[in-house]
Amino acid sequence: MASGERKPSTMSPRRSSSKLNEYRIVHFNTSRVSEHQFCSNEIRTYLYSWWNFVPKILFEEFSKLPYLYFLFMTGLQCIPAVSNTSGFPTLAPILTLMVCASAALKLIEDRARHKADKEANNSPAQCKRDASLKDSVWTDIKVGDVIRITNHQAVPADVLVLAAHEPEPGVPRGACHVETKGLDGETNLKGKQSASVLTSLMSKLAPSATLDAQLKAYDLCEGYVECEQPNAATNKFAGNLHLSSRDAEAQRLIESMGPVAPITIANVLMRGSSLRNTEYVLGLVINTGVDTKVMQGARKPPTKSSTLDRQINHALAVVIVILASMCIAGTLGNLVIANSDTPGIKDAWYLPSDKINTVVIFFQNLALLNSFVSIMLPFSVTSVKA
């Protein structure tokens, strides 16, 4: 291939901050690649880390009404003035056991998420480093990298198709097929292809259509991709490819077709899909990690609240209202008796001779009747879930 003098680059000028917020600029084969400040390709779908596991579990468990009820009753048992257990919290051991059992179940579930994240982040990949492809892992992939995706391999990031294996080098198409059931549940294959200017350029610079020739042809190109900011829309993509070449003939071809080529969803492979019926694809990484469309649409696993939990909360709320009504009735009865001058009641030996604060009497009654709600209720629910 004959190469002439280097033509002026179509690199983007310095853009204002408002323009940068509106578009995502991905440079390739230029010194401005070092200006990229995008997120890594590592993903995290787990809920708990070693440093936040205990506080998050305690918050989640005691936000449930049964656990909150027994935590309150345990606190009452610690106050000598109202305690019916001489200030010893007899509910504390079993309450601790119930919280630990629930935490153990959540830890097992989250451990599976940690394992899945580790497997995904350390999946093998091939990235272009210098002039050749090197074995790597998904977490090492960065925006602006060129990667090779092989048949039946999952796509590690959102990539722009640069070139594909050509069964007929004389008739280059830059086409491939992907399966997107990981994105939209559809099992039928979808066709993807490189932008027409890239197909023509690869045909000009790499007529043999071999992998090495395509990599060398890519090295003769430079430019940037101007595209939409990360979003969750998996059925559309909008952007422009600004391209130039160091090869004189290739540059004339680009100028004849236009140095700016539109990019649509048909030119992009998204993370979560997998390559099918195609030996390999070369792609330019434009979104990584949480910026990919599949991760933009993913929601963090919510704190579980089953229908059974909600029904128990409603039933327990009714029981607590009944319990409070009984305590109020007992408190009013105590006030009536304490102020009574009826013979046989005022001097009864089993009634307190000194006057006690009304609030203290209420909480004494509450502590006495705490077993109105079974301590085994949340434990039984946890056991059933296990």
KAWO-V361822 format. One record per residue. N is the residue number from 1. SS is DSSP state (helix for helix, strand for strand, loop for the rest). PSI is psi as a letter, one per 20 degrees, with the letter a starting at -180 (999 if undefined). Layout:
n=N ss=SS psi=PSI
n=N ss=SS psi=PSI
This chain:
n=1 ss=loop psi=p
n=2 ss=loop psi=p
n=3 ss=loop psi=p
n=4 ss=loop psi=b
n=5 ss=loop psi=q
n=6 ss=loop psi=p
n=7 ss=loop psi=q
n=8 ss=loop psi=p
n=9 ss=loop psi=q
n=10 ss=loop psi=k
n=11 ss=loop psi=q
n=12 ss=loop psi=q
n=13 ss=loop psi=r
n=14 ss=loop psi=p
n=15 ss=loop psi=q
n=16 ss=loop psi=r
n=17 ss=helix psi=h
n=18 ss=helix psi=h
n=19 ss=helix psi=h
n=20 ss=helix psi=h
n=21 ss=helix psi=h
n=22 ss=helix psi=h
n=23 ss=loop psi=q
n=24 ss=strand psi=p
n=25 ss=strand psi=o
n=26 ss=strand psi=o
n=27 ss=strand psi=q
n=28 ss=strand psi=q
n=29 ss=loop psi=k
n=30 ss=loop psi=r
n=31 ss=helix psi=i
n=32 ss=helix psi=i
n=33 ss=helix psi=h
n=34 ss=helix psi=i
n=35 ss=helix psi=i
n=36 ss=loop psi=p
n=37 ss=loop psi=m
n=38 ss=loop psi=r
n=39 ss=loop psi=r
n=40 ss=loop psi=r
n=41 ss=loop psi=j
n=42 ss=loop psi=p
n=43 ss=loop psi=q
n=44 ss=loop psi=o
n=45 ss=loop psi=i
n=46 ss=loop psi=r
n=47 ss=loop psi=h
n=48 ss=loop psi=q
n=49 ss=loop psi=r
n=50 ss=loop psi=h
n=51 ss=loop psi=i
n=52 ss=loop psi=j
n=53 ss=helix psi=g
n=54 ss=helix psi=g
n=55 ss=helix psi=h
n=56 ss=helix psi=g
n=57 ss=helix psi=g
n=58 ss=helix psi=g
n=59 ss=helix psi=g
n=60 ss=helix psi=g
n=61 ss=helix psi=g
n=62 ss=helix psi=j
n=63 ss=loop psi=i
n=64 ss=loop psi=p
n=65 ss=helix psi=g
n=66 ss=helix psi=g
n=67 ss=helix psi=h
n=68 ss=helix psi=h
n=69 ss=helix psi=g
n=70 ss=helix psi=h
n=71 ss=helix psi=g
n=72 ss=helix psi=g
n=73 ss=helix psi=h
n=74 ss=helix psi=h
n=75 ss=helix psi=h
n=76 ss=helix psi=h
n=77 ss=helix psi=i
n=78 ss=loop psi=i
n=79 ss=loop psi=o
n=80 ss=loop psi=h
n=81 ss=loop psi=h
n=82 ss=loop psi=i
n=83 ss=loop psi=q
n=84 ss=loop psi=j
n=85 ss=loop psi=k
n=86 ss=loop psi=k
n=87 ss=loop psi=j
n=88 ss=loop psi=p
n=89 ss=loop psi=n
n=90 ss=loop psi=h
n=91 ss=loop psi=i
n=92 ss=helix psi=g
n=93 ss=helix psi=g
n=94 ss=helix psi=h
n=95 ss=helix psi=g
n=96 ss=helix psi=g
n=97 ss=helix psi=g
n=98 ss=helix psi=g
n=99 ss=helix psi=g
n=100 ss=helix psi=h
n=101 ss=helix psi=g
n=102 ss=helix psi=h
n=103 ss=helix psi=h
n=104 ss=helix psi=g
n=105 ss=helix psi=g
n=106 ss=helix psi=h
n=107 ss=helix psi=h
n=108 ss=helix psi=g
n=109 ss=helix psi=g
n=110 ss=helix psi=h
n=111 ss=helix psi=h
n=112 ss=helix psi=h
n=113 ss=helix psi=g
n=114 ss=helix psi=g
n=115 ss=helix psi=g
n=116 ss=helix psi=g
n=117 ss=helix psi=g
n=118 ss=helix psi=g
n=119 ss=helix psi=g
n=120 ss=helix psi=g
n=121 ss=helix psi=h
n=122 ss=loop psi=j
n=123 ss=loop psi=q
n=124 ss=strand psi=q
n=125 ss=strand psi=r
n=126 ss=strand psi=o
n=127 ss=strand psi=q
n=128 ss=strand psi=o
n=129 ss=strand psi=p
n=130 ss=loop psi=d
n=131 ss=loop psi=j
n=132 ss=strand psi=r
n=133 ss=strand psi=p
n=134 ss=strand psi=q
n=135 ss=strand psi=p
n=136 ss=strand psi=a
n=137 ss=strand psi=r
n=138 ss=helix psi=h
n=139 ss=helix psi=i
n=140 ss=helix psi=i
n=141 ss=loop psi=p
n=142 ss=loop psi=q
n=143 ss=loop psi=p
n=144 ss=loop psi=i
n=145 ss=loop psi=q
n=146 ss=strand psi=p
n=147 ss=strand psi=q
n=148 ss=strand psi=p
n=149 ss=strand psi=p
n=150 ss=strand psi=r
n=151 ss=loop psi=p
n=152 ss=loop psi=j
n=153 ss=loop psi=q
n=154 ss=strand psi=q
n=155 ss=loop psi=p
n=156 ss=loop psi=i
n=157 ss=loop psi=r
n=158 ss=strand psi=p
n=159 ss=strand psi=q
n=160 ss=strand psi=p
n=161 ss=strand psi=p
n=162 ss=strand psi=g
n=163 ss=strand psi=r
n=164 ss=strand psi=r
n=165 ss=loop psi=p
n=166 ss=loop psi=o
n=167 ss=loop psi=h
n=168 ss=loop psi=n
n=169 ss=helix psi=h
n=170 ss=helix psi=i
n=171 ss=helix psi=m
n=172 ss=loop psi=p
n=173 ss=loop psi=h
n=174 ss=loop psi=k
n=175 ss=strand psi=q
n=176 ss=strand psi=r
n=177 ss=strand psi=q
n=178 ss=strand psi=q
n=179 ss=strand psi=p
n=180 ss=loop psi=k
n=181 ss=helix psi=h
n=182 ss=helix psi=i
n=183 ss=helix psi=g
n=184 ss=helix psi=j
n=185 ss=loop psi=i
n=186 ss=loop psi=p
n=187 ss=loop psi=i
n=188 ss=loop psi=q
n=189 ss=strand psi=q
n=190 ss=strand psi=p
n=191 ss=strand psi=p
n=192 ss=strand psi=q
n=193 ss=strand psi=r
n=194 ss=loop psi=q
n=195 ss=loop psi=q
n=196 ss=helix psi=h
n=197 ss=helix psi=h
n=198 ss=helix psi=g
n=199 ss=helix psi=g
n=200 ss=helix psi=h
n=201 ss=helix psi=g
n=202 ss=helix psi=h
n=203 ss=helix psi=h
n=204 ss=helix psi=g
n=205 ss=helix psi=h
n=206 ss=loop psi=m
n=207 ss=loop psi=h
n=208 ss=loop psi=i
n=209 ss=loop psi=k
n=210 ss=loop psi=r
n=211 ss=helix psi=g
n=212 ss=helix psi=g
n=213 ss=helix psi=h
n=214 ss=helix psi=h
n=215 ss=helix psi=g
n=216 ss=helix psi=h
n=217 ss=helix psi=h
n=218 ss=helix psi=h
n=219 ss=helix psi=h
n=220 ss=loop psi=i
n=221 ss=strand psi=q
n=222 ss=strand psi=r
n=223 ss=strand psi=b
n=224 ss=strand psi=q
n=225 ss=strand psi=p
n=226 ss=strand psi=o
n=227 ss=strand psi=r
n=228 ss=loop psi=q
n=229 ss=loop psi=q
n=230 ss=loop psi=p
n=231 ss=loop psi=r
n=232 ss=loop psi=j
n=233 ss=loop psi=o
n=234 ss=loop psi=i
n=235 ss=loop psi=j
n=236 ss=loop psi=q
n=237 ss=loop psi=p
n=238 ss=loop psi=p
n=239 ss=strand psi=r
n=240 ss=strand psi=q
n=241 ss=strand psi=o
n=242 ss=strand psi=o
n=243 ss=strand psi=q
n=244 ss=strand psi=r
n=245 ss=strand psi=q
n=246 ss=loop psi=i
n=247 ss=loop psi=p
n=248 ss=helix psi=g
n=249 ss=helix psi=g
n=250 ss=helix psi=h
n=251 ss=helix psi=h
n=252 ss=helix psi=h
n=253 ss=helix psi=g
n=254 ss=helix psi=g
n=255 ss=helix psi=h
n=256 ss=helix psi=h
n=257 ss=helix psi=i
n=258 ss=loop psi=p
n=259 ss=loop psi=i
n=260 ss=strand psi=o
n=261 ss=strand psi=p
n=262 ss=strand psi=q
n=263 ss=strand psi=p
n=264 ss=loop psi=a
n=265 ss=helix psi=h
n=266 ss=helix psi=i
n=267 ss=helix psi=j
n=268 ss=strand psi=p
n=269 ss=strand psi=p
n=270 ss=loop psi=q
n=271 ss=loop psi=p
n=272 ss=loop psi=i
n=273 ss=loop psi=r
n=274 ss=strand psi=q
n=275 ss=strand psi=p
n=276 ss=strand psi=q
n=277 ss=loop psi=k
n=278 ss=loop psi=p
n=279 ss=loop psi=g
n=280 ss=strand psi=r
n=281 ss=strand psi=p
n=282 ss=strand psi=p
n=283 ss=strand psi=q
n=284 ss=strand psi=p
n=285 ss=strand psi=p
n=286 ss=strand psi=h
n=287 ss=strand psi=p
n=288 ss=loop psi=q
n=289 ss=helix psi=c
n=290 ss=helix psi=i
n=291 ss=helix psi=i
n=292 ss=loop psi=q
n=293 ss=helix psi=h
n=294 ss=helix psi=h
n=295 ss=helix psi=h
n=296 ss=helix psi=h
n=297 ss=loop psi=i
n=298 ss=loop psi=q
n=299 ss=loop psi=q
n=300 ss=loop psi=p
n=301 ss=loop psi=p
n=302 ss=loop psi=r
n=303 ss=loop psi=p
n=304 ss=loop psi=p
n=305 ss=loop psi=n
n=306 ss=loop psi=r
n=307 ss=helix psi=h
n=308 ss=helix psi=g
n=309 ss=helix psi=g
n=310 ss=helix psi=h
n=311 ss=helix psi=g
n=312 ss=helix psi=g
n=313 ss=helix psi=g
n=314 ss=helix psi=g
n=315 ss=helix psi=g
n=316 ss=helix psi=h
n=317 ss=helix psi=h
n=318 ss=helix psi=g
n=319 ss=helix psi=g
n=320 ss=helix psi=h
n=321 ss=helix psi=g
n=322 ss=helix psi=g
n=323 ss=helix psi=g
n=324 ss=helix psi=h
n=325 ss=helix psi=g
n=326 ss=helix psi=h
n=327 ss=helix psi=h
n=328 ss=helix psi=g
n=329 ss=helix psi=g
n=330 ss=helix psi=h
n=331 ss=helix psi=g
n=332 ss=helix psi=g
n=333 ss=helix psi=h
n=334 ss=helix psi=h
n=335 ss=helix psi=g
n=336 ss=helix psi=g
n=337 ss=helix psi=g
n=338 ss=helix psi=h
n=339 ss=loop psi=j
n=340 ss=loop psi=q
n=341 ss=loop psi=j
n=342 ss=loop psi=p
n=343 ss=loop psi=p
n=344 ss=loop psi=i
n=345 ss=loop psi=g
n=346 ss=loop psi=h
n=347 ss=loop psi=j
n=348 ss=loop psi=p
n=349 ss=loop psi=h
n=350 ss=loop psi=j
n=351 ss=loop psi=q
n=352 ss=loop psi=p
n=353 ss=loop psi=h
n=354 ss=loop psi=q
n=355 ss=loop psi=p
n=356 ss=loop psi=q
n=357 ss=loop psi=q
n=358 ss=helix psi=g
n=359 ss=helix psi=g
n=360 ss=helix psi=g
n=361 ss=helix psi=g
n=362 ss=helix psi=g
n=363 ss=helix psi=h
n=364 ss=helix psi=g
n=365 ss=helix psi=h
n=366 ss=helix psi=g
n=367 ss=helix psi=h
n=368 ss=helix psi=h
n=369 ss=loop psi=j
n=370 ss=helix psi=h
n=371 ss=helix psi=j
n=372 ss=helix psi=h
n=373 ss=loop psi=p
n=374 ss=loop psi=p
n=375 ss=loop psi=i
n=376 ss=helix psi=i
n=377 ss=helix psi=g
n=378 ss=helix psi=h
n=379 ss=helix psi=h
n=380 ss=helix psi=g
n=381 ss=helix psi=g
n=382 ss=helix psi=g
n=383 ss=helix psi=g
n=384 ss=helix psi=g
n=385 ss=helix psi=h
n=386 ss=loop psi=999
